[in-house]
Amino acid sequence: MTPSHGSGNRAADGFGSTPSGTPGNRWTDLDRPPLNATALRRALLRPGGLWTSLDLVAATGSTNSDLAARAAGLPEGAVLVAEEQTAGRGRLDRAWSAPARSGIFVSVLLKPDVPATRLAWLPLLTGVATATSLARAAGVDTALKWPNDLLVDVRTKAGKEERKAGGILAERAGENGVVVGLGLNVTLREDELPVPTAGSLALADAVCTDRDPLLRAVLRGLEEWYGRWTAADGDPAASGLQDAYAAGCATLGRAVRAELPGGRVLTGEAVAVDGDGRLVVATPDGGREAVGAGDVVHLRAAG
């Protein structure tokens, strides 16, 4: 999921807004009211805090791409939010799209002063922060699929079904910057899902689908976990991040198929996430292999 900075229509922030009653009016769908940039800034931007600016755009291609393009001239803590993304990307350049104002599409600029070998923990950290924040703010149990997917249980005729409601994408920006993007389906209805395996907070019976408090909760949770992690010099064990990720990871304990770079396929049981953020897979021959990149498919439920 990638957010954007500066390019795109700024009507969501009160600039050049569409006259009421005309096509494209931001109040057309009353079930999906626009975000309030002023209220978000008031709640999140504070002296000494992580977040230093917050821009809200009506539509853009990708918030990650836009923010990365401006990263060199921005301080750490810049936040870019879009009401709609038209060219959002997930891992492996997969497309991510959703109707306007149906989800949270946000990117943040971070410049962590930690060893480069520990930067792989940033998308996992964002997953932990998002899942724990949504449990409190939306009343939805959100599980983590290694390395960057957010899963929710959706009630279907056949019973509860685990589906992807969001994803995270971290990309280097400049010499010391990392842009982390989050895309989260909030109010998507069944007939709006891009694929049958997708879900949303609404379909998971969330008690709150108001994006303003949800976005505030996620960014506050991210600030808290990022502070712990950087204070520990990026050490996932000392900061408690490694244990927290393992506790919320739906991949562990499952049979998985890992489709690795170069076309190699690895199957086995996911048994751990190591200190470098890699997924450790126990193979049928008794060996263990750490997977740092690739596409992981859950083959059966845990237990």
C-alpha positions in Angstrom: 0.0 0.0 0.0 1.6 3.2 -0.9 0.6 6.7 -0.1 1.6 10.0 -1.8 2.8 13.5 -1.0 2.0 16.7 -2.6 0.8 15.5 -6.0 -2.8 14.8 -6.6 -6.0 16.8 -5.8 -5.8 18.6 -2.5 -9.6 19.0 -2.1 -9.7 16.8 0.9 -7.6 19.3 2.8 -9.9 22.2 2.0 -8.1 23.4 -1.1 -10.2 23.7 -4.3 -13.0 21.7 -2.9 -15.8 20.7 -5.2 -19.1 22.7 -4.9 -21.9 20.8 -3.1 -24.2 18.8 -5.3 -21.7 18.4 -8.2 -20.2 15.1 -9.3 -17.3 14.2 -7.1 -18.5 16.1 -4.1 -16.7 14.7 -1.1 -19.9 14.4 0.9 -21.7 12.2 -1.7 -21.4 9.0 0.3 -22.6 9.9 3.8 -21.5 6.4 5.0 -17.9 7.5 4.1 -17.4 11.0 5.4 -14.0 12.7 4.6 -11.2 12.8 7.1 -10.7 16.0 9.0 -7.1 17.2 8.5 -7.3 20.0 11.0 -8.6 17.7 13.8 -5.9 15.0 12.9 -3.1 17.6 13.1 -4.4 18.9 16.4 -4.5 15.4 17.8 -1.2 14.1 16.5 1.3 17.0 16.0 2.8 18.0 19.3 6.2 19.4 20.4 8.6 16.6 21.0 6.4 14.0 19.3 7.3 11.8 16.4 4.8 13.3 13.9 6.0 16.6 12.5 3.6 17.3 9.6 0.4 15.8 8.2 -0.8 16.3 4.7 -4.2 15.1 3.4 -4.9 14.7 -0.3 -8.2 13.8 -2.0 -6.6 11.4 -4.5 -3.1 10.3 -5.6 -1.4 7.4 -7.3 0.7 6.2 -4.4 1.4 7.9 -1.1 4.6 6.0 -0.7 5.9 7.2 -4.1 4.9 10.8 -3.4 6.4 10.9 0.1 9.6 9.1 -1.0 10.1 11.7 -3.8 10.0 14.5 -1.2 11.9 12.7 1.6 15.2 14.5 1.2 13.6 17.9 2.1 11.4 16.7 4.9 12.1 16.0 8.6 11.4 12.6 10.2 7.7 12.2 11.1 6.1 13.6 7.9 2.7 11.9 7.4 0.8 11.7 4.1 -2.8 10.5 4.0 -4.9 10.0 0.9 -8.7 9.6 0.7 -8.1 7.5 -2.4 -5.2 5.8 -4.1 -5.3 5.0 -7.8 -2.0 3.2 -8.1 -1.3 1.8 -4.6 1.3 -0.9 -4.4 1.9 -3.8 -2.1 4.9 -6.1 -1.9 6.1 -7.6 -5.1 4.5 -4.7 -7.0 1.0 -6.0 -6.5 -1.8 -3.5 -7.1 -4.0 -2.3 -4.3 -7.1 -0.3 -5.0 -10.4 0.6 -3.1 -13.2 3.1 -3.4 -12.6 6.6 -2.2 -12.8 7.1 1.6 -13.4 3.4 2.1 -10.1 2.8 3.9 -7.0 4.2 5.5 -4.2 5.0 3.0 -1.2 6.5 4.8 2.6 6.8 4.5 5.1 8.0 7.1 8.7 9.1 6.8 11.0 7.6 9.4 14.8 8.1 9.8 15.8 5.6 12.5 19.2 5.8 13.9 19.7 2.1 14.3 22.0 -0.5 12.6 21.0 -1.0 8.9 20.7 -4.7 9.6 17.7 -4.0 11.8 15.6 -2.0 9.4 13.9 -5.1 8.2 11.9 -4.9 11.4 10.1 -1.7 10.4 7.2 -3.3 8.5 6.8 -5.9 11.2 6.8 -3.2 13.8 4.1 -1.3 11.9 2.1 -4.5 11.8 2.3 -4.9 15.6 1.4 -1.3 16.1 -1.6 -1.5 13.7 -2.9 -4.7 15.1 -2.8 -3.7 18.7 -4.3 -0.3 17.9 -7.2 -1.8 16.0 -8.0 -4.2 18.7 -8.6 -1.3 21.1 -10.1 1.2 18.7 -12.2 -1.0 16.4 -12.7 -4.0 18.6 -11.4 -6.3 15.9 -8.8 -9.0 16.4 -6.2 -8.4 13.7 -3.6 -11.1 13.0 -0.3 -10.7 11.2 0.7 -12.8 8.2 4.5 -12.7 7.7 5.8 -10.3 6.7 3.4 -7.5 6.0 -0.3 -8.5 5.8 -3.1 -7.8 8.2 -5.8 -10.5 8.6 -9.3 -10.4 10.0 -12.0 -13.0 10.5 -15.0 -12.4 8.2 -18.3 -14.1 8.9 -19.5 -16.1 5.9 -22.3 -18.7 5.3 -19.7 -21.4 5.8 -18.4 -19.9 9.0 -15.6 -17.5 9.9 -13.0 -17.1 7.1 -9.6 -15.5 7.5 -9.1 -12.7 4.9 -6.6 -9.9 4.2 -7.8 -6.5 5.3 -4.6 -4.6 4.8 -0.9 -4.5 4.1 2.3 -2.7 4.8 5.1 -1.6 2.4 8.4 -0.2 3.6 10.8 1.4 1.1 14.2 3.1 1.4 14.1 6.9 0.7 17.4 8.7 0.3 20.5 7.9 2.5 18.8 7.4 5.8 15.1 7.5 5.3 12.4 4.8 5.1 8.9 5.4 3.9 6.4 3.0 5.5 2.9 2.8 3.9 -0.2 1.2 5.3 -3.3 0.4 3.3 -6.3 -0.8 5.4 -9.8 -1.7 4.2 -12.3 -0.1 6.6 -15.8 0.0 5.1 -15.5 -2.1 2.0 -18.6 -4.1 1.4 -18.7 -7.7 0.0 -19.6 -6.5 -3.5 -16.7 -4.0 -3.5 -13.9 -6.5 -2.7 -11.2 -6.7 -5.4 -10.7 -10.4 -4.8 -12.7 -13.0 -2.8 -9.8 -13.4 -0.3 -10.0 -9.7 0.7 -11.8 -8.4 3.8 -12.5 -5.2 5.8 -13.0 -4.0 9.3 -16.7 -3.6 8.6 -17.0 -7.2 7.3 -15.2 -8.3 10.5 -18.0 -6.6 12.6 -15.9 -3.7 13.8 -17.5 -1.7 16.6 -16.0 1.5 15.0 -15.5 2.3 11.3 -14.9 6.0 11.8 -11.6 6.5 10.0 -10.6 9.6 12.1 -10.2 7.8 15.5 -8.9 4.7 13.8 -6.1 6.6 12.0 -5.2 8.5 15.2 -5.0 5.2 17.1 -2.8 3.6 14.5 -0.4 6.6 14.3 -0.2 6.8 18.1 0.5 3.1 18.3 3.2 3.4 15.7 4.8 6.3 17.6 4.8 4.2 20.8 6.4 1.1 19.3 8.8 3.1 17.1 10.0 4.9 20.3 10.6 1.6 22.1 12.4 0.1 19.2 14.7 3.0 18.5 15.4 3.5 22.2 16.7 -0.1 22.2 18.9 0.7 19.2 16.6 -1.4 17.0 17.0 -4.5 19.0 13.8 -6.5 18.5 14.3 -8.6 21.7 15.2 -5.8 24.1 12.3 -3.6 22.8 9.8 -6.5 23.2 9.0 -6.3 19.5 10.1 -9.8 18.6 7.9 -11.4 21.3 4.9 -9.1 20.4 5.2 -10.0 16.7 5.4 -13.7 17.4 2.3 -13.5 19.7 0.2 -11.9 17.0 1.6 -13.8 13.9 -0.9 -16.1 12.3 1.8 -17.7 10.2 3.6 -19.4 13.0 2.5 -23.0 13.6 1.2 -23.3 10.1 2.2 -25.4 7.2 3.4 -22.9 4.6 4.7 -22.7 1.0 7.4 -20.0 0.5 7.9 -19.0 -3.1 11.4 -17.6 -3.0 13.4 -15.4 -5.4 14.7 -17.3 -8.3 11.7 -19.6 -8.6 12.6 -21.9 -5.7 9.8 -23.2 -3.5 10.2 -24.1 0.1 7.5 -26.0 2.1 7.4 -26.8 5.7 6.1 -25.5 9.1 6.7 -21.9 10.1 8.2 -22.2 13.6 9.7 -18.8 14.4 10.7 -15.3 13.4 14.4 -14.8 14.0 16.3 -11.8 15.3 16.6 -10.4 11.7 12.9 -10.6 11.1 13.1 -13.6 8.9 10.6 -16.5 8.9 12.1 -19.7 10.1 10.7 -22.8 8.3 11.1 -26.3 9.5 11.4 -28.6 6.5 10.2 -32.2 6.2 13.8 -33.5 6.2 14.4 -32.0 9.7 16.3 -28.9 8.6 15.5 -25.3 9.2 15.7 -22.4 6.8 15.3 -18.7 7.4 13.3 -16.9 4.7 14.0 -13.2 4.3 12.2 -12.5 1.1 9.5 -14.1 -1.0 5.8 -14.9 -1.0 4.4 -17.1 1.8 1.2 -19.0 1.4 -0.7 -20.5 4.4 -1.5 -24.1 3.6 -3.5 -25.0 6.8 -4.7 -23.4 10.0 -2.5 -23.3 13.0 -2.8 -26.2 15.4 
